[in-house]
């Protein structure tokens, strides 16, 4: 324990620890919700695109010597929405989460986990180690160590790239495989 530790300070330290953990949970929740919003965009776009292709095969326009179905534009717009969600998630919420994690790890380095739990590393360091590393472990004293590291930001970024790649493939399939009915002008109007 730090030399300046006083037992009467323990309730205040526990309360501060709870607040930091609540802050981490809040930012993590915001990140998860933004990803759910992005997936909702994807599912809704795909469902709507299927309905439009099946119910309105002539909905589109003729330009540059070919027919462009409106569903292709819809899925392309969804890529832009996913890019905006990614910016919100990784550019704002994830950075705030990383800041709260860094704060907790700094507090642990000053002895907070040692004071509260008798362990050299706190819960935040354990979560970080096990979420970033396949080879994470801890010794008998409770000191955590990591193997090779792959950050959460890298994993989440891969999720967004995969989602955008999938939507791009769907967009291209729609644009190059969906043709209007025979004799349609591509205006979307019924004959």
C-alpha positions, -999 to +999 in steps of 0.1 A: +000+000+000+011+036-006+026+052+025+000+080+024-029+054+024-053+059+054-080+033+061-106+061+065-100+070+028-111+035+016-148+043+011-139+073-010-115+053-031-141+025-036-166+051-047-141+067-071-133+032-085-170+025-090-174+058-109-145+051-132-159+016-140-194+031-146-178+056-170-161+028-189-193+009-191-211+040-204-187+046-232-186+009-241-224+009-242-224+039-266-200+021-289-221-011-289-252+010-296-236+027-325-226-006-340-262-019-335-274+012-353-251+005-382-262-031-384-298-019-383-291+003-413-276-027-432-305-051-424-331-025-433-313-015-465-309-051-476-346-059-468-358-028-486-336-034-516-349-070-520-385-057-518-378-030-544-360-053-568-388-078-566-418-055-566-404-027-588-379-043-612-381-012-635-373+013-608-342+030-619-327+050-646-309+045-679-276+064-681-242+058-696-256+031-718-270+009-690-298+005-665-291+015-629-316+001-604-326+023-575-317-004-550-280-001-559-281+036-550-298+026-517-271+002-508-244+027-518-260+052-495-259+027-467-221+025-471-220+062-464-242+057-433-218+030-421-189+053-426-206+080-405-214+054-377-178+042-378-166+078-373-189+082-344-179+049-329-142+048-333-136+086-336-156+096-305-169+069-282-140+045-285-115+073-278-135+083-247-135+047-236-097+045-241-093+077-220-113+062-191-094+030-194-061+049-193-073+068-162-081+036-144-047+021-153-030+052-141-049+049-108-039+013-106-003+022-111-006+046-081-018+016-060-056+018-062-060-019-070-034-028-045-053-008-018-088-022-028-081-057-038-045-065-028-036-071-065-010-052-085-032-049-116-069-039-117-099-052-135-094-027-164-059-040-171-072-076-170-100-068-195-076-049-217-051-077-217-076-105-224-095-085-251-062-075-269-042-107-266-047-144-273-018-152-249-029-131-219-022-146-185-016-137-149+008-150-122+002-161-086+006-125-074-022-113-098+002-095-122-012-097-157+009-101-189+000-101-226+011-120-256+009-105-291-015-076-291-043-067-315-062-037-303-099-035-300-099-005-324-082-028-350-109-055-345-137-030-347-122-014-378-121-048-395-158-052-387-166-018-404-143-026-434-160-060-438-195-045-436-186-018-462-170-044-485-201-066-482-224-036-491-201-026-520-204-062-534-242-061-530-243-027-547-222-039-576-243-071-579-275-050-581-261-026-606-247-052-629-272-081-625-306-064-621-322-056-654-355-039-661-384-059-675-385-063-713-394-030-729-392-009-697-378+026-701-363+025-666-384+053-653-401+032-627-435+041-641-460+013-649-469+008-686 
